[in-house]
Amino acid sequence: MRIPVNIFFAFLLVPSSALRAQTSPKPLTADTLPRYLTNYERNLIPLEGAYGQMENDPMPLYDQQGQPLGHRPLEDRRQSLANLRETLHKLSAKPGDLRLALRLFFQTDDLTDDLYELSQFAYDNDREELGKQLSDIMNTLDRDRAVLENYALGLAEESEARLEELEKRNQELEAKAKGAAKK
């Protein structure tokens, strides 16, 4: 019995399209951005708890000579988180602001790096639960960073298209002005 080739490929296409739907969310628009940012901020809530846990039970780390390893103070990390939230609120109010979108992207990237470092500190200090919690938040933020990157690139493309349109219009007006001056 011979199976038609169309049916065979249909079985391959269904899983691949389902996988594509899971891995590539709909691109953000100015209309969908505020809701997305609300969910983004909600994902940051567990981080405050993790910071509190680290504040109550600090994780000392030592190098091979027994000297304490230096790392950024928790207060600085909290301030970075507060700055990120401020940018998030500003971008929610002004979704078309490329500068704010890029700032949020870079702040998210920095926070992701911080969380990686902290999760490694936690694992090195046998604080597996805290390490996993920080890693989970980091993974979520990493996905958010990718979405924000695509959004910022879209804004940049729109800005570039607007600039090209304005330059074209300016050239047309200059040509008309030169033509009128010759008459």
C-alpha positions in Angstrom: 0.0 0.0 0.0 1.4 3.3 -1.0 0.8 6.5 1.1 0.3 9.6 -0.9 3.2 12.0 -0.5 0.9 14.9 0.4 -0.3 13.1 3.5 3.2 12.3 4.6 4.4 15.9 4.3 1.2 17.1 6.1 2.3 15.2 9.2 5.7 17.0 9.0 4.2 20.4 8.5 1.8 20.4 11.4 4.4 19.9 14.1 6.8 22.4 12.5 4.1 25.1 12.3 3.1 24.4 15.9 6.7 24.7 17.0 7.1 28.0 15.0 4.0 29.4 16.7 5.5 28.6 20.1 9.0 30.0 19.4 8.1 33.2 17.5 5.4 35.2 19.2 3.4 37.8 17.3 5.5 40.9 16.8 4.7 43.8 19.2 2.9 46.9 17.9 2.3 50.2 19.6 -1.1 49.0 20.5 0.0 45.7 22.1 3.1 47.0 23.7 1.5 48.4 26.9 -0.1 45.1 27.7 3.1 43.2 27.0 5.0 45.6 29.3 2.5 45.0 32.1 3.2 41.2 31.8 6.9 42.0 31.6 6.7 43.9 34.9 4.7 41.1 36.5 7.6 38.8 35.7 9.9 41.0 37.7 7.9 40.5 41.0 9.7 37.3 42.0 13.1 39.1 41.6 12.3 41.4 44.6 11.7 38.3 46.7 15.0 36.8 45.5 16.8 40.0 46.3 15.2 40.0 49.8 16.3 36.4 50.3 19.9 37.3 49.4 19.8 40.4 51.6 18.6 38.3 54.6 21.1 35.5 54.0 24.1 36.8 52.1 26.2 34.5 50.0 29.9 34.9 50.7 32.2 33.7 47.9 35.9 33.2 48.2 38.7 32.7 45.7 41.2 29.9 45.9 43.4 31.9 48.3 40.5 32.4 50.7 39.9 36.1 49.8 36.4 37.3 49.3 35.3 37.8 45.8 34.0 41.3 45.0 30.7 41.7 43.2 28.3 44.5 42.7 26.3 45.5 45.8 22.7 44.4 46.0 21.6 48.1 46.4 23.1 48.8 43.0 21.2 45.9 41.5 17.9 47.1 43.1 18.5 50.6 41.7 19.0 49.1 38.3 15.8 47.3 38.6 14.0 50.5 39.7 15.5 52.3 36.7 14.3 49.5 34.4 10.8 49.8 35.8 10.8 53.5 35.3 11.8 53.0 31.6 9.2 50.4 31.3 6.5 52.8 32.4 7.7 55.6 30.2 7.8 53.3 27.2 4.3 52.1 28.0 3.1 55.8 27.9 5.1 56.5 24.7 5.2 53.2 22.7 6.7 54.9 19.6 9.8 56.2 21.3 12.8 54.4 19.8 15.2 55.8 22.4 13.1 54.3 25.3 12.7 51.0 23.5 16.5 50.7 23.1 17.1 51.8 26.7 14.7 49.1 28.0 16.4 46.5 25.7 19.8 47.4 27.1 18.6 47.5 30.7 17.0 44.1 30.2 20.2 42.7 28.8 22.2 44.1 31.8 19.7 42.6 34.2 19.9 39.2 32.5 23.7 39.3 32.9 23.3 40.2 36.6 20.9 37.4 37.1 23.3 34.9 35.5 26.0 36.1 37.8 23.8 35.9 40.9 22.5 32.4 39.9 26.1 31.2 39.6 26.8 32.7 43.1 23.8 30.8 44.4 24.7 27.5 42.9 28.3 27.9 44.1 27.0 28.5 47.6 24.8 25.4 47.5 21.6 27.5 47.3 20.0 25.4 44.5 16.5 26.7 45.0 17.6 30.3 44.8 19.8 29.5 41.8 17.0 27.9 39.9 14.6 30.8 40.7 17.1 33.3 39.4 17.8 31.2 36.3 14.1 30.9 35.6 13.7 34.7 35.8 16.8 35.1 33.7 15.3 32.8 31.0 12.1 34.8 30.9 13.9 38.1 30.7 16.1 36.7 27.9 12.9 35.9 25.9 11.6 39.4 26.7 14.9 40.9 25.5 14.5 39.2 22.1 11.0 40.5 21.7 12.1 44.0 22.7 14.9 43.8 20.2 12.5 43.0 17.4 10.2 45.8 18.5 13.1 48.3 18.6 14.3 47.2 15.1 10.7 47.7 13.8 10.7 51.2 15.3 14.1 51.9 13.7 12.8 50.7 10.3 9.7 53.0 10.6 11.9 56.0 11.6 14.2 55.3 8.7 11.3 55.1 6.2 9.9 58.4 7.6 13.3 60.1 7.2 13.6 58.9 3.6 10.1 60.2 2.8 11.0 63.6 4.4 14.3 63.7 2.5 12.4 62.9 -0.8 9.8 65.6 -0.1 12.5 68.1 0.8 14.3 67.4 -2.5 11.1 67.9 -4.4 10.4 71.2 -2.6 14.0 72.4 -3.3 13.6 71.5 -7.0 10.3 73.5 -7.1 11.9 76.4 -5.4 14.8 76.4 -7.9 12.3 76.1 -10.8 10.3 79.1 -9.5 13.4 81.1 -9.0 14.5 80.6 -12.6 11.1 82.0 -13.9 
